[in-house]
Amino acid sequence: MQGFIHYGCHFILPLFLALFGFRAHWVKAYFIMIAAFLVDLDHLLATPIFDPNRCSINFHPLHAYWAIAVYFLMLIPKKTRLVALGLIIHMLSDGVDCLLSQF
């Protein structure tokens, strides 16, 4: 169930946001937000690369609190807004995953 919720947040949330917030260019908006998955490249810096019991938030450099604050600031300029939304949705999904792994 945790995987379904995690990946549902990663793929479904950006889809709804693209469909309802960027209706004229929803496909482009969706793929830009999905491209924010590249933020997970910072997992390559960790040993082991994947640990199902590790919370990504504030562990990996691009998942740190300071980085999340930058992602929120990126909402301000229109040119970075879609990338910022994708990054914030990604962090939200990872945060939900952290909460669910405690149970």
Backbone as CSV, one residue per row, in Angstrom:
resi,resn,N_x,N_y,N_z,CA_x,CA_y,CA_z,C_x,C_y,C_z
1,MET,0.827,-1.202,0.000,0.000,0.000,0.000,0.865,1.258,0.000
2,GLN,1.985,1.199,0.743,2.863,2.363,0.831,3.425,2.740,-0.544
3,GLY,3.818,1.745,-1.321,4.333,1.999,-2.665,3.289,2.617,-3.575
4,PHE,2.056,2.144,-3.464,0.960,2.694,-4.261,0.742,4.167,-3.928
5,ILE,0.731,4.505,-2.648,0.541,5.892,-2.225,1.718,6.746,-2.678
6,HIS,2.936,6.223,-2.483,4.142,6.977,-2.839,4.166,7.300,-4.329
7,TYR,4.028,6.273,-5.159,4.095,6.505,-6.600,2.824,7.151,-7.146
8,GLY,1.720,6.975,-6.457,0.504,7.700,-6.823,0.704,9.194,-6.658
9,CYS,1.322,9.578,-5.557,1.634,11.000,-5.336,2.603,11.506,-6.399
10,HIS,3.592,10.684,-6.762,4.584,11.093,-7.752,3.986,11.285,-9.140
11,PHE,3.041,10.436,-9.531,2.520,10.494,-10.893,1.129,11.110,-11.009
12,ILE,0.246,10.846,-10.055,-1.140,11.312,-10.155,-1.270,12.780,-9.753
13,LEU,-0.598,13.182,-8.700,-0.676,14.580,-8.249,-0.221,15.563,-9.331
14,PRO,0.930,15.331,-9.983,1.310,16.245,-11.068,0.325,16.207,-12.242
15,LEU,-0.271,15.040,-12.491,-1.242,14.944,-13.579,-2.463,15.816,-13.293
16,PHE,-3.002,15.721,-12.083,-4.152,16.564,-11.729,-3.793,18.043,-11.786
17,LEU,-2.637,18.398,-11.282,-2.202,19.790,-11.304,-2.035,20.275,-12.741
18,ALA,-1.475,19.432,-13.597,-1.303,19.807,-15.006,-2.650,19.961,-15.699
19,LEU,-3.566,19.005,-15.453,-4.871,19.045,-16.115,-5.716,20.234,-15.682
20,PHE,-5.665,20.563,-14.411,-6.536,21.621,-13.901,-5.864,22.985,-13.779
21,GLY,-4.545,23.009,-13.671,-3.854,24.284,-13.515,-3.211,24.807,-14.777
22,PHE,-2.928,23.888,-15.715,-2.235,24.268,-16.946,-2.921,23.597,-18.133
23,ARG,-4.223,23.744,-18.179,-5.076,23.029,-19.128,-4.622,23.175,-20.582
24,ALA,-4.213,24.362,-20.998,-3.842,24.587,-22.398,-2.581,23.813,-22.792
25,HIS,-1.687,23.610,-21.839,-0.412,22.935,-22.116,-0.175,21.836,-21.087
26,TRP,-1.213,21.055,-20.806,-1.124,20.107,-19.701,-0.082,19.012,-19.929
27,VAL,0.112,18.569,-21.158,1.089,17.506,-21.415,2.500,18.013,-21.126
28,LYS,2.806,19.196,-21.627,4.116,19.800,-21.379,4.315,20.032,-19.884
29,ALA,3.306,20.567,-19.222,3.393,20.828,-17.785,3.620,19.537,-17.007
30,TYR,2.905,18.488,-17.392,3.034,17.205,-16.704,4.450,16.657,-16.839
31,PHE,4.982,16.665,-18.052,6.311,16.096,-18.257,7.408,16.932,-17.608
32,ILE,7.227,18.231,-17.537,8.199,19.061,-16.826,8.180,18.721,-15.340
33,MET,6.989,18.557,-14.768,6.909,18.210,-13.345,7.472,16.811,-13.089
34,ILE,7.220,15.881,-14.004,7.755,14.530,-13.854,9.281,14.542,-13.977
35,ALA,9.814,15.446,-14.787,11.270,15.552,-14.950,11.955,15.892,-13.627
36,ALA,11.203,16.399,-12.686,11.764,16.710,-11.370,12.236,15.448,-10.650
37,PHE,11.888,14.272,-11.172,12.396,13.012,-10.609,13.919,12.967,-10.663
38,LEU,14.497,13.751,-11.545,15.960,13.790,-11.640,16.604,14.227,-10.330
39,VAL,15.823,14.835,-9.457,16.339,15.228,-8.147,16.801,13.993,-7.369
40,ASP,16.298,12.835,-7.735,16.691,11.601,-7.060,18.097,11.136,-7.430
41,LEU,18.747,11.817,-8.347,20.133,11.479,-8.661,21.042,11.643,-7.443
42,ASP,20.606,12.455,-6.478,21.423,12.611,-5.272,21.454,11.343,-4.428
43,HIS,20.571,10.393,-4.723,20.605,9.103,-4.023,21.878,8.336,-4.360
44,LEU,22.478,8.655,-5.503,23.711,7.983,-5.909,24.878,8.317,-4.981
45,LEU,24.739,9.380,-4.200,25.786,9.775,-3.266,25.721,9.005,-1.952
46,ALA,24.641,8.279,-1.734,24.433,7.570,-0.464,24.937,6.137,-0.553
47,THR,25.294,5.606,0.589,25.679,4.195,0.707,24.831,3.570,1.799
48,PRO,24.005,2.601,1.487,23.704,2.091,0.149,22.861,3.100,-0.630
49,ILE,22.819,2.928,-1.939,22.059,3.857,-2.783,20.590,3.844,-2.397
50,PHE,20.033,2.663,-2.148,18.628,2.550,-1.744,18.546,1.815,-0.420
51,ASP,17.839,2.407,0.495,17.548,1.782,1.788,16.073,2.018,2.069
52,PRO,15.252,0.960,2.054,13.809,1.144,2.219,13.428,1.730,3.578
53,ASN,14.315,1.667,4.547,14.010,2.197,5.885,14.557,3.599,6.110
54,ARG,15.155,4.190,5.090,15.743,5.523,5.224,14.786,6.576,4.680
55,CYS,14.625,7.636,5.422,13.821,8.776,4.971,14.716,9.682,4.126
56,SER,14.284,9.967,2.916,15.065,10.808,2.005,15.123,12.259,2.452
57,ILE,14.055,12.708,3.095,13.978,14.117,3.488,15.062,14.428,4.513
58,ASN,15.849,15.413,4.176,16.969,15.914,4.973,18.092,14.885,5.122
59,PHE,18.104,13.867,4.271,19.222,12.927,4.242,20.076,13.179,3.007
60,HIS,19.437,13.224,1.859,20.139,13.482,0.596,20.244,14.997,0.388
61,PRO,21.334,15.453,-0.250,21.547,16.902,-0.398,20.395,17.652,-1.071
62,LEU,19.835,17.102,-2.146,18.757,17.802,-2.845,17.393,17.565,-2.215
63,HIS,17.369,16.828,-1.110,16.153,16.601,-0.331,16.249,17.303,1.028
64,ALA,17.276,18.132,1.198,17.511,18.825,2.467,16.506,19.963,2.638
65,TYR,16.333,20.376,3.883,15.378,21.450,4.178,15.734,22.729,3.441
66,TRP,17.037,23.052,3.366,17.432,24.280,2.672,17.081,24.183,1.183
67,ALA,17.228,22.994,0.590,16.887,22.809,-0.820,15.383,22.957,-1.032
68,ILE,14.607,22.418,-0.109,13.145,22.528,-0.206,12.723,23.990,-0.125
69,ALA,13.407,24.763,0.711,13.118,26.206,0.789,13.409,26.876,-0.554
70,VAL,14.488,26.484,-1.208,14.820,27.033,-2.531,13.735,26.657,-3.539
71,TYR,13.220,25.427,-3.445,12.158,25.003,-4.373,10.915,25.878,-4.205
72,PHE,10.616,26.255,-2.970,9.473,27.152,-2.748,9.753,28.540,-3.321
73,LEU,10.977,29.013,-3.204,11.329,30.304,-3.801,11.249,30.254,-5.324
74,MET,11.499,29.078,-5.884,11.417,28.910,-7.336,9.986,29.019,-7.861
75,LEU,9.005,29.014,-6.968,7.613,29.203,-7.391,7.349,30.636,-7.845
76,ILE,8.157,31.563,-7.379,7.912,32.982,-7.650,8.110,33.335,-9.132
77,PRO,9.276,33.055,-9.732,9.406,33.367,-11.165,8.587,32.390,-12.010
78,LYS,7.916,32.907,-12.989,7.071,32.071,-13.840,7.893,31.017,-14.592
79,LYS,9.126,31.350,-14.969,9.962,30.435,-15.743,10.347,29.180,-14.977
80,THR,10.403,29.243,-13.651,10.811,28.081,-12.862,9.646,27.438,-12.121
81,ARG,8.461,27.944,-12.312,7.305,27.494,-11.533,6.971,26.015,-11.724
82,LEU,6.962,25.532,-12.949,6.612,24.119,-13.179,7.661,23.175,-12.594
83,VAL,8.928,23.527,-12.752,9.988,22.708,-12.160,9.838,22.717,-10.644
84,ALA,9.578,23.895,-10.081,9.405,24.014,-8.627,8.227,23.168,-8.154
85,LEU,7.125,23.210,-8.876,5.966,22.394,-8.496,6.312,20.912,-8.525
86,GLY,7.036,20.488,-9.542,7.452,19.096,-9.616,8.350,18.709,-8.455
87,LEU,9.283,19.589,-8.110,10.186,19.315,-6.992,9.441,19.277,-5.661
88,ILE,8.513,20.203,-5.471,7.748,20.244,-4.220,6.843,19.017,-4.106
89,ILE,6.208,18.636,-5.198,5.378,17.426,-5.181,6.253,16.209,-4.872
90,HIS,7.439,16.181,-5.439,8.365,15.080,-5.173,8.724,15.024,-3.684
91,MET,9.026,16.172,-3.102,9.378,16.218,-1.675,8.176,15.839,-0.811
92,LEU,6.998,16.276,-1.221,5.778,15.914,-0.506,5.579,14.398,-0.553
93,SER,5.772,13.806,-1.717,5.636,12.349,-1.862,6.637,11.616,-0.985
94,ASP,7.881,12.095,-0.987,8.895,11.462,-0.149,8.597,11.669,1.330
95,GLY,8.054,12.821,1.676,7.679,13.075,3.068,6.559,12.167,3.530
96,VAL,5.575,11.956,2.678,4.480,11.027,2.997,5.049,9.619,3.171
97,ASP,5.987,9.262,2.309,6.636,7.960,2.396,7.362,7.812,3.730
98,CYS,8.019,8.872,4.181,8.713,8.845,5.481,7.714,8.613,6.619
99,LEU,6.582,9.297,6.540,5.547,9.128,7.579,4.986,7.708,7.580
100,LEU,4.726,7.183,6.401,4.138,5.845,6.291,5.122,4.753,6.733
101,SER,6.404,4.992,6.545,7.393,3.959,6.923,7.545,3.845,8.436
102,GLN,7.000,4.793,9.186,7.070,4.737,10.646,6.078,3.745,11.224
103,PHE,5.105,3.342,10.398,4.055,2.435,10.889,4.369,0.998,10.586
